Amino acid sequence: MSTSSDWPIKLRDGELHLRPLRLRDKKIWDISRQQNREWLTPWEATRPEIESHLPLPSFIGMVFQYRKDGERLRSISLGIWLKENDTERFIGQITMGGIVFGAMRGAHIGYWIDQRFANQGYTTRAVALLTNFGLNQLSLHRIEINLRPENEASKRVAEKCGYIFEGIRPRYLHIDGAWRDHLTYVIENPKVK
């Protein structure tokens, strides 16, 4: 079973490309995050009071941390891009985090999409690409998607990608300023014995 992959990881499905963010992507990332602030706030991870005084990393620090984590296969964070002719349009981000090998062989997936590209199938395709990578290239046994109960769009994404509802995790993550309940959806790899 494979537990390694070449970095940088690049995945594609037609015009949809997943690739790591680069330093030169800062401007487009900043613009997208600014334009989507209100749209993303109800779903965004926040820091509990105990950590709220710590500074957030800069974009450069974030990119370097993503690269380091990706090379070590601890977390794989990729931009979601639409490629048209020779141009790329940034439309979101997806991460397979908490990658663990050994007896667990698992991870979790999180994502966000630019509001202008929501409900067009791009998130589902991105999740399917990264899920297939985790199950087939990394031979993970189990991948989770944890989402807020109110997030109907994310429920549909998980279900379309073959994830099965497993249960509720009370006060699971700090989201939008408070500890929020999450629904856990899981996909298991029948090839990993």
Stockholm file with secondary structure:
# STOCKHOLM 1.0

chainA/1-193         MSTSSDWPIKLRDGELHLRPLRLRDKKIWDISRQQNREWLTPWEATRPEIESHLPLPSFIGMVFQYRKDGERLRSISLGIWLKENDTERFIGQITMGGIVFGAMRGAHIGYWIDQRFANQGYTTRAVALLTNFGLNQLSLHRIEINLRPENEASKRVAEKCGYIFEGIRPRYLHIDGAWRDHLTYVIENPKVK
#=GR chainA/1-193 SS CCCCCCSSCCEEETTEEEECCCGGGHHHHHHHHHHTHHHHGGGCBCCCGGGTTSCCCCHHHHHHHHHHHHHTTSCEEEEEEEEETTEEEEEEEEEEEEEECTTTCEEEEEEEECGGGTTSSHHHHHHHHHHHIIIIISCCSEEEEEECTTCHHHHHHHHHTTCEEEEEEEEEEEETTEEEEEEEEEEECTTCC
#=GC SS_cons         CCCCCCSSCCEEETTEEEECCCGGGHHHHHHHHHHTHHHHGGGCBCCCGGGTTSCCCCHHHHHHHHHHHHHTTSCEEEEEEEEETTEEEEEEEEEEEEEECTTTCEEEEEEEECGGGTTSSHHHHHHHHHHHIIIIISCCSEEEEEECTTCHHHHHHHHHTTCEEEEEEEEEEEETTEEEEEEEEEEECTTCC
//
